[in-house]
Amino acid sequence: MEWLVQRVTSIYLGVFVIYLIVHLVLNPVKTYASWSGYFARGGVRLAWALFFASLLLHAWVGLRSIYLDYVKPTWLRFTVTIATALGLLALGLWAANILILGAA
């Protein structure tokens, strides 16, 4: 299951980054108003929300696998895993705050 999550999230991340590069090259954002207008569309916010969710999930699965393989003391693995989970949760809440309140 973890293998599938890594592959699906990496595909979405890659496609989204390519879309973003092409979009910003063809339609450069020069002012705050144009950036705000870009984010005012619901589809754009949804795509960014999926991007952040994919990024956080991809990071979680990858880091968790590294911890399970290379961090041998159980107490240290638990501590590092909890710290990572809390950090990724904080980043997810920050991204959600930006996407929800930034659109208002």
N, C-alpha and C positions, 0 to 999 in steps of 0.2 A: 504494500500500500504506500509506504514512504517513497518508494521508487517512482510510482505513478504521480504522486503529489509533486515531487521534484521536477519531473518531466513536464507536467502540465503547467506548473507555475513558471518554469523557465521559458516555455514557448510563449505564454502570454506576456511575460516581461520583455522578451526579445521583440515580439511584434509591436508592443506598445512603444518601446523606445525607438524603433524604426519609424513608426507613425509620428511620434513626437518630433523627431529630427526633421522629417520631411515636412510636417506641418509648420514648424517654426522657420524652416528655410523658405518655404513658399509664402507664408503669412507671418512675417516677424512681428512680435509684440513690442510696440514702441512706447506705449503709455499705459498707465494704470487702468484707464478706462477701457482700453482694448483688451487688457488681460482680464479685467473684471467681466467684460462682455463675453469673453471666451468661456469663463467659468460659470456664467449665468445659465448656460444650457444644461439641462438635466442629464443628457447623454454623456457630456464631457465629465461631469462630476461622478457619474456612475463608472466611467472608464478609469478615472483616477482612483476611485475607491477600490475597484478591482485590482488596479496596479499596486496600491499600498497593501491590500490584503494578500496578494500574491507574493509581494516582496517579503512581508513579515512571515508568512507561512513558509516560504522557501528558506529564509534565514533560520527559522526555528528548526525545521527538519534537518538542515545541513549541520547546524551547530550541535544539535542533540546527537546526531550520529558521530560527530567528532568527539564529543564528551564521552559517549559510551565506549568508543574505541580506545581513546588515549588517556582519559583521566581515570586512574585505577582506584584511588581511595574513595570509598563510597561517600563519606562525609563531604569531601571536596567536590565530587561529581554532583551531589545534591545541591551544594551551595552555589556552584557555578551555574547549574541548570535553573535554579530559582532566580538568581540574579539576571540571567539572560531572559527568562520568561517575564520578569517584572520590567526589564528594560524594553523589550519588544511590546509589551502591553502599553507602557507609557508612550512609546512612539506611535502605536496604533490609535490611542486616544487623542494624541496631538494631531495626527493626520485627520481623524474624524472631526475634530474641532475646526480645523482649517476648512474642510470640505463643507461642513454644515453651516458654521457661522460666517465663513468667508463668502458664502453665497447669499447671505441675507442682506 
